[in-house]
Amino acid sequence: MSFTLDDIKNSIKNSLINPIKHFKLRYLPLLMIYFAYGASGITGVAESFWVKKELNLSAAALVGLGVWLTIPWTIKMVFGQLVDSVPIFGSQRRAYVYIGAGLIALGTLLLIGLAGHHQWANFAPPGVVYLLSGLLSTIGFVLQDVVADTMSTEVVDRNQPPEKVEEELAYVQILGRLAVSIAMVLTAYLSGWLAQHFSYETVFKISLIIPLISIVGVTIVKLDVAKPSPINCKILCGGILFAFFVGIMGFGQYHQWDNPILKTIFSFSQEIVFLVSLGVISYMLSLVLKDVSPQTRSFIVKTAIVIFIYRAMPSVGPGLQWWEIDVLHFNEEFFGVLSQIGAVLSILGMWLFSDFIAKKPAHYTLLWLTIVTTILFLPIIGLYYGIPQKLGLSPHSVAIIDTALESPFAQLSMIPLLTLIAIYAPEGHRATWFALMSSLMNLALTGAGLLTKYLNQLFPVTRKMVENGHIVSHADYSNLGLLMIIVTILNVTIPVVTIYYLMIRPSANKPLSQK
């Protein structure tokens, strides 16, 4: 027994100390970018309540809007090629971080204009301006993320034994996730408190500090100059054409078409973009992987499929939060409290599990994460049916306890993916490789958004909406319970079956080409 206790103590000690031991000053620029991204949640509560009060959009429409906001993440290969091959004023890193910061600031200014009802923000309907604001900020974050991802593969000395290189790469990814989580901790409660005590416009003005934070690291730390690689026209030109195609499809969805055929085609814009994206990204990845050994390629492909499926699972959608606001009477400050608890315990979970995750295969981590997160969502379903209330527990207490139990696992799923990408990143094409793999995984989130939209159309959840003094929609949460149950079943069965079929069953170790 003493051996077991000592073993546990050493494991906890290593988990707590190792991330600190592995930090180096040259990691600071990429960690500050990740920190800024995590701190962007400072507007989360204010934006949620502002959208609910000011934008008369249904749950399905909001989810659809979110699908468009994931598109920039799926064309990261364009930004990756630029970062790999096109220096701006001699800079392949710093200049792109500055450009990203400018775009984030511009998107935030549009949000300030909307919230403050400023005349200069009325150049289009509020929903369109809100979408443009989100797109500008998202593109800025994507551009900075590409640079940070690229640096995460460059800061590790490759002139070491392979196992040492892999360990260092894993800890760079862990430190990156910790930077995001620490920022979330520092802003989580603050986001709710600010939304409760200040106008939404003021909260959005405060968030202008985010782009400034993102440029601190690259400004004060000298970066190693990477040697530009030749432009891969298939990836860059194909990516630009693809981005143009996405823009046309996005315009087509919101344009009022008289032609019934065009109207029908563009009504499926998101689905068409998703399928074309999947084909384009898969083809570009095949170009990058063509020189990799069959066994390694098979391992990468199967692991990527598992992570893709895991990330493509649907969520309940905004209806759950509407119900919590209207029925359970959760206010801005309480959502801030939940965010604070979640962020703190997310850091704790990542810190404690970092040593474990760095040494375990991706599918193993995702399997137990799937099971644990499914179990921990059950109390929320129970709240809808009044089970905890019958046991004398208040909804606020259940929400706090459930958040406390679930949060340590929130950020863990990304670490195996990022480590896998970093290990196999080819020199000279690291930004492109990282961007392509990230694009694929962010495309999974687009798929999750589409599935969420379909489920919300099948089981509609509506909130009370008032337009020009008239009620245009009444609150109806009667479908929410069934919606949550279906989402839970899908989220546990599909990933588990996929992991078993591709990674666990006896024939899973054979290369795909031999099956």
GUMAR-875902 format. One record per residue (C-alpha): x, y, z. Coordinates in pm, 1 decimal. Layout:
BEGIN
X:Y:Z
...
This chain:
BEGIN
0.0:0.0:0.0
286.3:238.5:82.8
427.3:183.2:-268.1
93.9:271.3:-422.2
62.2:588.5:-213.3
418.9:691.8:-297.1
348.2:625.0:-662.2
37.6:845.5:-649.1
228.2:1121.2:-466.4
508.5:1115.2:-723.8
257.8:1120.9:-1008.2
77.9:1425.1:-863.1
410.0:1595.2:-790.7
531.3:1539.0:-1146.9
200.5:1660.0:-1289.6
223.1:1983.6:-1090.5
592.7:2055.2:-1141.5
658.7:1934.5:-1497.0
467.3:2210.3:-1681.8
663.2:2473.4:-1484.0
995.4:2296.2:-1542.5
932.6:2282.5:-1916.2
860.6:2657.1:-1957.4
1118.2:2858.1:-2155.2
1127.8:3229.7:-2239.1
1113.3:3157.4:-2612.2
765.2:3010.8:-2556.5
632.8:3351.8:-2440.4
514.9:3491.6:-2779.7
296.7:3191.6:-2861.8
170.7:3164.1:-2502.5
62.7:3531.1:-2502.8
-136.3:3471.2:-2822.7
-309.1:3173.1:-2662.3
-363.2:3379.9:-2345.5
-532.7:3656.9:-2546.8
-759.5:3402.8:-2713.1
-862.9:3264.5:-2373.2
-919.1:3615.3:-2236.9
-1155.4:3695.6:-2525.6
-1423.1:3523.0:-2316.8
-1445.8:3841.8:-2109.5
-1733.7:3945.5:-2337.7
-1901.3:3602.7:-2338.4
-2177.4:3665.6:-2084.4
-2245.9:4020.4:-2204.8
-2267.1:3905.3:-2565.4
-2502.3:3615.9:-2481.8
-2744.6:3841.9:-2295.8
-2716.6:4120.8:-2555.4
-2794.2:3878.3:-2839.9
-3092.1:3739.6:-2646.4
-3231.4:4088.2:-2580.8
-3142.6:4274.2:-2901.4
-3128.5:4025.7:-3190.4
-3456.9:3854.9:-3276.5
-3300.2:3533.5:-3400.2
-3426.4:3178.9:-3340.9
-3209.9:2906.3:-3187.3
-3162.0:2744.4:-3530.0
-3069.7:3081.8:-3685.1
-2812.9:3151.0:-3412.7
-2661.4:2806.3:-3457.7
-2652.8:2869.4:-3834.2
-2474.3:3198.4:-3770.2
-2223.5:3008.8:-3559.7
-2162.6:2768.0:-3847.6
-2049.9:3058.4:-4068.7
-1819.7:3180.3:-3792.1
-1641.1:2843.3:-3791.6
-1562.9:2867.9:-4165.0
-1245.7:3083.7:-4123.6
-1105.7:2807.3:-3904.7
-1158.1:2558.4:-4189.3
-952.5:2764.2:-4439.0
-647.9:2790.9:-4212.7
-441.1:2632.7:-4489.3
-448.2:2965.7:-4677.6
-308.6:3149.4:-4375.7
-65.3:2862.8:-4316.3
77.2:2895.3:-4668.2
113.8:3271.6:-4623.5
293.7:3230.2:-4291.2
521.3:2961.5:-4439.4
603.0:3138.1:-4765.3
514.3:3510.8:-4775.1
711.5:3741.4:-4540.7
562.3:4087.8:-4480.9
835.8:4351.0:-4440.3
1073.7:4060.7:-4383.6
858.6:3908.1:-4108.5
688.5:3569.0:-4124.1
560.5:3579.2:-3768.9
538.5:3923.5:-3604.5
363.6:4101.5:-3895.9
87.1:3842.1:-3911.9
26.0:3870.3:-3537.7
-12.5:4249.0:-3575.6
-253.9:4209.2:-3868.6
-460.0:3960.8:-3666.8
-474.2:4204.6:-3374.5
-599.9:4478.2:-3608.4
-880.5:4256.9:-3738.1
-985.8:4160.3:-3384.2
-997.5:4528.7:-3287.2
-1204.9:4615.0:-3595.6
-1455.4:4337.5:-3521.1
-1483.7:4458.1:-3161.3
-1547.4:4816.3:-3276.4
-1841.9:4696.7:-3486.4
-1983.0:4517.8:-3181.4
-1942.4:4839.3:-2979.5
-2129.3:5028.1:-3251.2
-2416.9:4779.4:-3244.5
-2447.8:4770.7:-2866.0
-2432.5:5151.7:-2843.9
-2682.5:5198.3:-3128.8
-2433.7:5424.6:-3307.1
-2537.7:5553.4:-3647.8
-2210.6:5448.5:-3812.2
-2290.4:5082.9:-3733.7
-2626.4:5093.9:-3913.7
-2485.9:5039.9:-4263.7
-2660.8:4699.5:-4272.4
-2922.3:4507.1:-4069.1
-2801.4:4430.8:-3712.4
-2779.3:4056.6:-3781.1
-2550.7:4115.8:-4081.3
-2329.9:4363.3:-3891.4
-2308.4:4113.6:-3604.7
-2201.0:3841.8:-3848.9
-1939.4:4074.5:-4004.7
-1808.8:4164.6:-3658.8
-1777.4:3797.8:-3570.7
-1605.8:3713.5:-3900.5
-1345.9:3991.5:-3865.5
-1260.8:3891.1:-3508.8
-1256.3:3522.5:-3598.9
-1022.2:3577.2:-3895.2
-793.2:3777.8:-3666.5
-784.5:3499.0:-3407.8
-731.6:3237.2:-3681.0
-436.1:3428.6:-3826.6
-274.9:3463.2:-3485.1
-349.8:3100.4:-3403.9
-170.9:2986.5:-3721.0
139.3:3178.8:-3614.7
125.4:3043.1:-3258.7
71.6:2686.0:-3382.2
368.7:2720.2:-3617.4
593.2:2854.6:-3342.6
486.5:2566.8:-3116.7
665.4:2327.4:-3354.3
969.8:2554.4:-3398.9
1059.6:2635.9:-3038.9
1159.8:2276.7:-2958.1
1518.1:2172.6:-3030.9
1497.2:1881.6:-3276.5
1859.4:1780.1:-3212.1
1756.0:1553.0:-2925.0
1647.9:1189.5:-2894.5
1302.8:1138.8:-3056.9
1132.9:1056.6:-2726.4
1270.0:1379.3:-2573.4
1148.3:1582.7:-2872.2
800.3:1426.4:-2847.0
785.4:1498.8:-2473.7
887.4:1863.0:-2525.7
633.7:1906.6:-2806.2
362.3:1762.4:-2582.8
448.7:2003.7:-2302.5
446.8:2302.5:-2538.7
88.1:2206.9:-2627.0
3.3:2159.2:-2258.6
148.2:2502.4:-2175.5
-53.9:2649.2:-2461.4
-378.1:2500.6:-2326.2
-281.0:2618.9:-1976.8
-231.1:2973.0:-2111.1
-582.9:2961.9:-2256.3
-725.4:2824.6:-1932.0
-543.6:3072.1:-1706.1
-683.6:3356.8:-1915.9
-1029.6:3203.8:-1884.9
-989.7:3188.3:-1506.2
-889.5:3552.8:-1485.5
-1182.5:3667.4:-1699.0
-1456.4:3414.0:-1619.1
-1618.6:3569.2:-1312.3
-1524.3:3913.0:-1440.7
-1729.6:3852.8:-1756.6
-2046.5:3798.8:-1553.4
-1972.5:4079.6:-1307.3
-1908.0:4330.1:-1586.7
-2225.9:4227.1:-1770.5
-2425.0:4271.1:-1448.6
-2287.0:4614.4:-1353.9
-2193.5:4787.3:-1680.8
-2360.8:4846.1:-2013.9
-2289.6:4592.3:-2285.6
-2120.4:4866.5:-2489.3
-1877.9:4936.7:-2202.7
-1793.3:4566.4:-2167.6
-1714.2:4546.3:-2538.8
-1493.3:4857.9:-2509.9
-1298.1:4696.9:-2225.5
-1233.2:4393.4:-2447.7
-1022.7:4610.0:-2682.9
-734.7:4520.4:-2450.0
-739.1:4165.8:-2595.2
-562.9:4245.5:-2926.7
-303.0:4446.0:-2731.3
-225.0:4144.3:-2512.2
-178.2:3926.0:-2820.0
108.4:4138.6:-2954.2
304.4:4171.6:-2627.1
507.4:3852.3:-2668.6
614.1:3905.2:-3031.2
700.3:4268.8:-2951.8
935.0:4211.2:-2657.6
1089.1:3872.5:-2746.4
1314.8:3835.4:-3050.0
1186.6:3557.1:-3273.1
1400.9:3317.8:-3473.7
1368.3:3396.8:-3844.0
1232.9:3094.4:-4027.9
1352.3:3032.8:-4383.6
1060.5:3088.4:-4624.0
955.3:2778.1:-4816.2
836.6:2783.0:-5180.1
468.4:2854.2:-5226.8
263.8:2540.9:-5287.5
24.8:2676.7:-5551.0
-209.1:2379.1:-5520.1
-267.0:2458.3:-5154.4
-251.2:2840.5:-5166.6
-442.5:2893.1:-5491.7
-684.1:2613.5:-5410.0
-738.9:2761.3:-5064.9
-803.4:3110.9:-5204.5
-1049.0:2974.6:-5461.7
-1215.8:2778.3:-5186.2
-1242.1:3091.9:-4968.2
-1395.9:3277.1:-5265.7
-1642.1:2991.2:-5311.8
-1736.7:3006.6:-4943.8
-1794.1:3381.5:-4974.4
-2027.5:3331.1:-5271.3
-2222.6:3062.4:-5086.7
-2249.6:3285.3:-4780.3
-2377.0:3577.4:-4987.7
-2618.0:3348.5:-5169.2
-2777.3:3225.6:-4848.1
-2872.0:3577.7:-4736.6
-2968.7:3713.6:-5081.7
-3336.0:3718.9:-5180.0
-3343.0:3501.6:-5493.5
-3632.9:3511.9:-5738.7
-3511.7:3200.9:-5920.8
-3653.8:2897.7:-5730.5
-3361.5:2672.8:-5832.1
-3098.4:2916.3:-5700.8
-3308.9:2974.9:-5390.8
-3315.8:2600.0:-5321.0
-2942.6:2554.9:-5387.8
-2836.1:2842.8:-5163.0
-3070.4:2731.5:-4885.3
-2823.4:2442.4:-4843.4
-2515.7:2670.1:-4854.0
-2378.3:2550.0:-4521.9
-2413.2:2183.1:-4612.5
-2251.0:2237.7:-4954.2
-1962.6:2431.7:-4798.5
-1912.3:2157.8:-4538.0
-1894.6:1876.2:-4796.7
-1670.6:2072.3:-5034.5
-1448.5:2171.1:-4739.8
-1412.6:1808.5:-4635.7
-1311.6:1709.2:-4988.3
-1066.8:1998.6:-5035.5
-895.0:1956.7:-4698.9
-871.7:1577.0:-4735.4
-713.4:1618.6:-5080.6
-461.2:1874.8:-4953.3
-372.0:1650.4:-4660.2
-313.0:1362.9:-4902.2
-58.6:1584.6:-5082.7
126.4:1653.9:-4758.2
114.8:1287.9:-4647.0
223.2:1133.8:-4977.6
587.7:1095.1:-4865.1
498.7:945.7:-4525.1
536.4:570.2:-4468.4
212.2:366.0:-4508.5
208.1:259.1:-4143.4
255.8:614.3:-4013.6
3.0:750.6:-4263.3
-253.4:490.4:-4155.3
-199.5:577.6:-3788.6
-237.9:951.7:-3856.6
-551.8:902.0:-4068.2
-725.1:674.6:-3816.2
-638.6:901.2:-3523.8
-761.3:1204.2:-3719.2
-1091.7:1028.6:-3795.5
-1143.5:944.9:-3427.3
-1076.1:1303.4:-3316.1
-1290.6:1439.9:-3602.0
-1588.8:1226.8:-3497.6
-1541.1:1321.3:-3131.6
-1545.2:1693.6:-3216.3
-1833.0:1663.7:-3466.7
-2088.4:1558.5:-3207.6
-2385.4:1796.9:-3167.4
-2465.8:2013.9:-2867.2
-2804.1:2119.0:-2731.8
-2773.4:2472.3:-2869.7
-2862.3:2811.1:-2715.2
-3202.8:2687.4:-2599.4
-3047.6:2535.5:-2286.6
-2908.1:2868.5:-2170.9
-3236.2:3044.7:-2254.0
-3419.3:2792.2:-2034.7
-3168.9:2843.1:-1753.1
-3225.1:3219.9:-1775.5
-3604.7:3217.3:-1806.8
-3702.7:2916.5:-1594.3
-3416.4:2864.8:-1348.5
-3355.7:3241.8:-1324.9
-2978.3:3225.3:-1369.6
-2854.1:3584.5:-1410.5
-2538.5:3736.8:-1560.0
-2340.3:3723.4:-1237.6
-2429.3:3358.9:-1170.9
-2314.9:3263.2:-1521.4
-1992.4:3444.7:-1436.3
-1960.0:3233.6:-1120.8
-2010.0:2914.7:-1324.0
-1749.9:3032.4:-1575.0
-1505.0:3107.4:-1294.0
-1551.2:2763.4:-1137.9
-1521.5:2597.9:-1477.1
-1207.1:2786.4:-1572.6
-1028.3:2724.2:-1240.7
-1104.3:2352.8:-1239.9
-1020.7:2326.1:-1609.3
-669.1:2443.8:-1526.0
-648.8:2205.8:-1230.6
-760.4:1914.6:-1446.5
-513.2:1993.9:-1720.9
-232.8:2041.8:-1472.7
-300.6:1715.8:-1289.7
-363.9:1509.8:-1604.4
-85.0:1665.6:-1815.2
175.4:1398.8:-1741.0
-83.0:1124.0:-1797.9
-208.8:1263.4:-2130.8
140.5:1331.7:-2265.4
215.6:958.1:-2242.6
-117.0:804.3:-2354.8
-251.8:747.9:-2708.7
-517.6:992.0:-2829.3
-798.1:736.7:-2859.1
-747.9:622.5:-2497.6
-790.1:979.5:-2372.5
-1095.4:1044.3:-2591.1
-1263.7:719.5:-2486.5
-1266.1:794.8:-2116.1
-1343.6:1162.4:-2179.9
-1653.0:1057.9:-2378.6
-1779.3:837.2:-2097.1
-1703.3:1084.9:-1817.1
-1855.7:1391.1:-1988.4
-2169.1:1192.6:-2076.6
-2220.9:1088.9:-1714.8
-2162.8:1444.8:-1594.6
-2425.8:1589.6:-1830.7
-2699.2:1373.6:-1677.5
-2765.6:1610.2:-1380.6
-2855.9:1889.4:-1626.7
-3113.0:1659.8:-1787.8
-3233.7:1576.9:-1437.7
-3280.8:1948.1:-1366.7
-3518.9:1978.6:-1660.7
-3735.2:1696.4:-1523.5
-3720.4:1832.5:-1168.3
-3540.3:1533.8:-1014.1
-3285.2:1729.3:-802.7
-3558.9:1972.3:-695.2
-3764.9:1680.0:-560.5
-3460.1:1574.2:-359.8
-3437.3:1919.0:-203.9
-3147.7:2045.8:-415.3
-3168.4:2391.6:-569.7
-3095.4:2431.1:-944.7
-2815.0:2675.6:-862.0
-2643.8:2419.1:-637.0
-2675.2:2143.5:-898.0
-2533.9:2371.4:-1168.6
-2235.2:2462.2:-949.9
-2163.5:2099.6:-852.0
-2201.0:1975.5:-1209.5
-1973.7:2249.5:-1342.9
-1717.5:2166.0:-1074.8
-1716.4:1797.9:-1172.2
-1721.9:1847.5:-1549.9
-1477.1:2136.2:-1589.1
-1147.4:1953.2:-1519.8
-1199.2:1760.9:-1844.5
-1299.7:2057.6:-2064.4
-965.6:2134.1:-2231.1
-811.7:1786.8:-2235.1
-940.0:1660.7:-2571.1
-728.6:1902.4:-2778.4
-390.0:1805.7:-2631.7
-355.1:1462.1:-2804.4
-446.8:1618.0:-3140.6
-204.5:1910.0:-3111.2
75.3:1681.1:-2995.1
16.9:1444.6:-3288.7
28.0:1736.0:-3534.8
344.6:1879.3:-3380.4
530.2:1545.9:-3386.5
474.6:1488.2:-3759.7
508.1:1852.8:-3875.7
750.2:1859.1:-4176.3
1025.8:2120.6:-4164.1
958.7:2417.1:-4394.1
587.8:2336.3:-4416.0
493.6:2336.4:-4049.2
244.4:2622.4:-4071.7
69.0:2458.9:-4369.0
64.4:2114.7:-4204.5
-59.6:2251.1:-3873.3
-319.5:2466.3:-4051.2
-450.6:2176.3:-4260.9
-491.3:1944.2:-3963.6
-645.2:2223.1:-3757.8
-876.6:2306.2:-4049.6
-994.7:1946.6:-4054.2
-1062.5:1948.4:-3681.8
-1237.0:2286.1:-3696.8
-1443.6:2153.6:-3985.5
-1561.2:1891.4:-3737.8
-1702.1:2177.4:-3529.3
-1884.6:2299.9:-3840.0
-2032.2:1951.0:-3870.8
-2130.1:1966.7:-3504.2
-2299.7:2300.2:-3569.5
-2495.4:2156.4:-3861.4
-2608.6:1856.0:-3656.4
-2709.0:2091.4:-3375.2
-2907.8:2302.9:-3622.7
-3090.7:1996.6:-3760.1
-3179.6:1877.4:-3410.4
-3306.7:2224.3:-3318.1
-3522.8:2223.4:-3631.0
-3662.4:1879.3:-3546.6
-3714.8:1969.2:-3179.8
-3762.7:2348.5:-3179.4
-3693.3:2544.4:-2863.1
-3812.7:2906.0:-2863.5
-3776.0:3205.3:-2634.5
-4002.5:3506.8:-2600.0
-3916.5:3761.9:-2868.4
-4060.4:4113.1:-2894.2
-4034.0:4327.2:-3207.2
-4168.5:4684.5:-3224.4
-4369.8:4624.5:-2908.6
-4536.8:4309.2:-3042.1
-4465.9:3953.0:-2927.4
-4344.7:3759.8:-3232.3
-4252.2:3440.7:-3046.2
-4354.0:3286.6:-2713.4
-4119.2:3087.7:-2489.9
-4161.2:2713.4:-2544.6
-3915.2:2473.0:-2382.2
-4131.2:2160.0:-2408.2
-3889.1:1989.8:-2651.1
-3573.8:2068.5:-2454.7
-3573.1:1751.3:-2242.5
-3601.0:1514.5:-2539.7
-3343.2:1721.4:-2729.2
-3091.8:1684.6:-2443.5
-3150.6:1307.7:-2421.7
-3096.8:1256.6:-2796.5
-2781.4:1471.2:-2792.9
-2645.1:1269.2:-2499.4
-2709.3:934.7:-2672.2
-2541.4:1052.0:-2993.3
-2243.6:1194.3:-2803.6
-2163.1:866.4:-2631.4
-2251.4:597.8:-2888.0
-2094.8:733.4:-3207.6
-1747.0:817.1:-3064.9
-1724.9:490.1:-2867.8
-1818.8:278.4:-3171.9
-1569.9:470.0:-3390.0
-1286.3:431.3:-3139.4
-1353.4:59.0:-3102.8
-1374.1:-3.4:-3477.6
-1062.5:193.7:-3576.7
-833.2:159.9:-3275.1
-927.9:-119.5:-3034.6
-1060.5:-424.7:-3222.0
-798.7:-690.6:-3311.3
-759.6:-591.7:-3679.3
-735.6:-218.8:-3600.8
-354.1:-216.9:-3608.6
-338.5:-309.5:-3976.1
-277.8:-21.5:-4221.1
-599.3:96.2:-4387.0
-472.6:-11.8:-4728.3
-449.2:-374.3:-4608.0
-810.0:-396.8:-4486.7
